[in-house]
Amino acid sequence: MKQGLMIDMDGVIYAGEKLIRGADRFVARMLKEKIDFIFLSNNSSRSRREAVEKLENVGVKGITEDHIYTSAMATAAFLKDEFPGCSAYVLGEGGLLKSLEHAGIRLVDRQPDFVILGEGHQFDLKMVHKAVDMIIAGARFIATNRDPSPRREGWNNLGIAATAAMIEEGSGRDAFVIGKPSPVMMRCASAYMGFSPEQNTVLGDTMETDIKAGIYMGYKTILVLSGIADKDQLNHYGYKPSLVVDAVKDIRFPLDWWK
């Protein structure tokens, strides 16, 4: 039976603008051994081309757009399946707008079926106020993810969790979240790969998103300690990864559950 990997990028392959040691060789090995994999990103603003360019810039070669799956793509797939031909007012940029348009979602400025929230620098408080009014008037509210803000000096963008909380408070309506750890994103990504749950392994650096997403779906999971996760805190969670390694360079193929 074929097996595949769903891999987070930040904290797994690179940290900011720097390659995590051995990650380039890890990707090269997967390509050489023809292992099926995708990079699974909660970032909805970056297009697939931009994601590939980011990987190339840190030294990861051989990746194509087909290797990238984002929360923007999952949001578009969900709406296309469940609400074909619907309209949306979008607080977001780039990859999200392209994915929605490609799925036949009509982007409008008034009376939308949905308000969709993604990352972005281009929307302001006036647009947020407008989104709140639309939701109060009956529009459904979707967030592409609920990632937190960086909470560190020099940050350049609020996490969607902050903006979503503002809209939820103003409208009295909770967002339906598509990205990790939501099962919606994981099902869409699995369908994109053409795999069933027992064929998937999630590889990431956060217990709250990557590992929890895999647990929700019954996937095997690998936690790397090269990003956010703290090994000393793992026993604080009510769930655990199938495997814990310091970094992707320490992963050996085939994985034990592939044999």
FIMI-914874 format. One record per residue (C-alpha): y, x negated, z. Coordinates in nm, 3 decimals. Example, Ala and Ser with C-alpha at 12.3 -4.5 7.8 and 13.67 -1.06 7.14 Angstrom:
// residues 2
       yy       xx       zz
   -0.450   -1.230    0.780
   -0.106   -1.367    0.714
This chain:
// residues 259
       yy       xx       zz
    0.000    0.000    0.000
    0.342   -0.133   -0.092
    0.585   -0.211    0.192
    0.961   -0.242    0.199
    1.252   -0.355    0.413
    1.583   -0.182    0.488
    1.816   -0.461    0.597
    2.155   -0.451    0.766
    2.401   -0.715    0.650
    2.668   -0.797    0.908
    2.503   -0.978    1.199
    2.182   -1.024    1.001
    2.278   -1.204    0.679
    2.634   -1.303    0.761
    2.876   -1.297    1.054
    3.223   -1.216    0.924
    3.274   -1.462    0.639
    3.000   -1.705    0.739
    2.636   -1.711    0.634
    2.390   -1.691    0.922
    2.174   -2.003    0.907
    1.864   -1.957    0.694
    1.958   -1.611    0.564
    1.998   -1.737    0.207
    1.646   -1.881    0.212
    1.512   -1.560    0.366
    1.653   -1.354    0.078
    1.531   -1.608   -0.179
    1.182   -1.583   -0.030
    1.182   -1.202   -0.057
    1.290   -1.224   -0.419
    1.030   -1.490   -0.500
    0.748   -1.294   -0.331
    0.867   -0.969   -0.494
    0.909   -0.789   -0.163
    1.083   -0.453   -0.201
    1.406   -0.440   -0.001
    1.751   -0.291    0.012
    2.061   -0.379    0.210
    2.153   -0.072    0.411
    2.522   -0.051    0.500
    2.718    0.204    0.703
    3.037    0.083    0.534
    3.144    0.361    0.296
    3.458    0.201    0.154
    3.297   -0.099   -0.012
    3.145   -0.040   -0.357
    2.802   -0.178   -0.441
    2.967   -0.441   -0.663
    3.189   -0.549   -0.374
    2.887   -0.569   -0.143
    2.709   -0.796   -0.392
    3.020   -1.012   -0.425
    3.042   -1.047   -0.046
    2.682   -1.168   -0.035
    2.746   -1.411   -0.320
    3.058   -1.544   -0.147
    2.861   -1.639    0.164
    2.589   -1.805   -0.045
    2.326   -1.535   -0.103
    2.220   -1.535   -0.468
    2.005   -1.312   -0.689
    2.114   -0.976   -0.542
    2.199   -0.689   -0.777
    2.373   -0.358   -0.716
    2.030   -0.193   -0.708
    1.967   -0.376   -0.379
    2.262   -0.201   -0.208
    2.251    0.141   -0.040
    2.553    0.267    0.155
    2.653    0.562    0.371
    2.880    0.667    0.083
    2.577    0.697   -0.145
    2.386    0.888    0.124
    2.679    1.125    0.176
    2.700    1.192   -0.197
    2.322    1.245   -0.225
    2.323    1.486    0.070
    2.605    1.696   -0.076
    2.455    1.695   -0.424
    2.123    1.824   -0.286
    2.254    2.072   -0.030
    2.590    2.184   -0.175
    2.590    2.108   -0.550
    2.929    2.142   -0.714
    3.117    2.161   -0.384
    3.472    2.035   -0.331
    3.599    1.781   -0.079
    3.918    1.645    0.069
    3.846    1.278    0.136
    3.992    1.038    0.387
    3.841    0.725    0.241
    3.849    0.470   -0.036
    3.669    0.286   -0.313
    3.295    0.319   -0.279
    3.312    0.663   -0.115
    3.532    0.814   -0.385
    3.318    0.667   -0.663
    2.993    0.789   -0.507
    3.123    1.143   -0.460
    3.263    1.166   -0.813
    2.935    1.031   -0.956
    2.748    1.307   -0.769
    2.969    1.577   -0.921
    3.167    1.648   -0.605
    3.516    1.777   -0.687
    3.792    1.589   -0.504
    4.076    1.826   -0.413
    4.395    1.839   -0.205
    4.375    2.201   -0.095
    4.114    2.455    0.020
    3.814    2.216    0.014
    3.460    2.308    0.108
    3.438    1.980    0.303
    3.660    1.727    0.475
    3.490    1.388    0.444
    3.591    1.095    0.660
    3.523    0.734    0.567
    3.681    0.395    0.636
    4.020    0.320    0.492
    4.365    0.168    0.519
    4.533    0.409    0.281
    4.537    0.733    0.481
    4.794    0.810    0.750
    4.854    1.054    1.036
    4.998    1.310    0.794
    4.669    1.314    0.603
    4.472    1.340    0.928
    4.687    1.638    1.028
    4.617    1.795    0.689
    4.243    1.741    0.737
    4.259    1.910    1.078
    4.433    2.213    0.925
    4.168    2.235    0.653
    3.885    2.228    0.908
    4.053    2.496    1.119
    4.085    2.702    0.800
    3.709    2.680    0.743
    3.623    2.347    0.577
    3.308    2.172    0.701
    3.357    1.826    0.852
    3.144    1.522    0.758
    3.181    1.160    0.872
    3.009    0.892    0.665
    2.928    0.707    0.987
    3.040    0.683    1.347
    3.082    0.308    1.383
    3.307    0.194    1.671
    3.627   -0.006    1.639
    3.595   -0.387    1.665
    3.798   -0.391    1.991
    3.902   -0.750    1.944
    4.227   -0.927    1.874
    4.315   -0.941    1.507
    4.120   -0.626    1.409
    4.237   -0.476    1.080
    4.086   -0.131    1.078
    3.991    0.141    1.325
    3.624    0.231    1.334
    3.546    0.580    1.207
    3.450    0.683    1.561
    3.816    0.664    1.661
    3.948    0.866    1.367
    3.664    1.119    1.392
    3.741    1.174    1.762
    4.103    1.250    1.676
    4.008    1.505    1.410
    3.741    1.660    1.634
    3.990    1.700    1.918
    4.249    1.852    1.685
    4.012    2.091    1.509
    3.765    2.171    1.785
    3.482    2.094    1.541
    3.232    1.808    1.563
    3.164    1.595    1.258
    2.822    1.596    1.094
    2.741    1.225    1.068
    2.550    1.086    0.769
    2.521    0.711    0.836
    2.292    0.518    1.070
    2.137    0.616    1.306
    2.133    0.962    1.143
    1.797    1.055    0.986
    1.994    1.180    0.684
    2.083    0.826    0.577
    1.733    0.699    0.643
    1.568    0.978    0.442
    1.810    0.925    0.153
    1.748    0.550    0.156
    1.371    0.600    0.168
    1.390    0.838   -0.128
    1.604    0.584   -0.313
    1.331    0.323   -0.259
    1.056    0.573   -0.342
    0.875    0.502   -0.014
    0.720    0.714    0.261
    0.790    0.645    0.633
    0.484    0.428    0.694
    0.597    0.194    0.416
    0.940    0.119    0.565
    1.060   -0.144    0.809
    1.420   -0.152    0.936
    1.577   -0.491    1.006
    1.904   -0.504    1.198
    2.108   -0.651    1.483
    2.202   -0.340    1.682
    1.983   -0.127    1.903
    2.220    0.171    1.886
    2.224    0.206    1.507
    1.961    0.001    1.321
    1.671    0.018    1.566
    1.744    0.373    1.680
    1.759    0.484    1.314
    1.413    0.340    1.252
    1.273    0.493    1.570
    1.405    0.836    1.473
    1.213    0.815    1.144
    0.892    0.656    1.270
    0.961    0.329    1.085
    0.863   -0.015    1.211
    1.168   -0.210    1.329
    1.279   -0.572    1.362
    1.572   -0.671    1.582
    1.750   -1.000    1.516
    1.956   -1.164    1.791
    2.203   -1.325    1.549
    2.449   -1.036    1.578
    2.542   -0.781    1.843
    2.219   -0.737    2.040
    2.177   -0.917    2.372
    1.816   -1.007    2.457
    1.885   -0.968    2.830
    1.995   -0.606    2.777
    1.694   -0.483    2.578
    1.517   -0.337    2.881
    1.814   -0.103    2.933
    1.706    0.110    2.637
    1.444    0.386    2.636
    1.300    0.250    2.311
    1.211   -0.091    2.172
    1.181   -0.268    1.838
    0.845   -0.355    1.689
    0.949   -0.721    1.671
    1.236   -0.930    1.811
    1.339   -1.262    1.650
    1.636   -1.495    1.691
    1.732   -1.472    1.322
    1.585   -1.378    0.984
    1.477   -1.739    0.927
    1.212   -1.678    1.194
    1.048   -1.385    1.012
    0.714   -1.462    0.852
    0.555   -1.263    0.570
    0.339   -1.069    0.554
    0.448   -0.884    0.867
    0.163   -0.804    1.108
    0.170   -0.432    1.022
    0.155   -0.508    0.651
   -0.191   -0.661    0.677
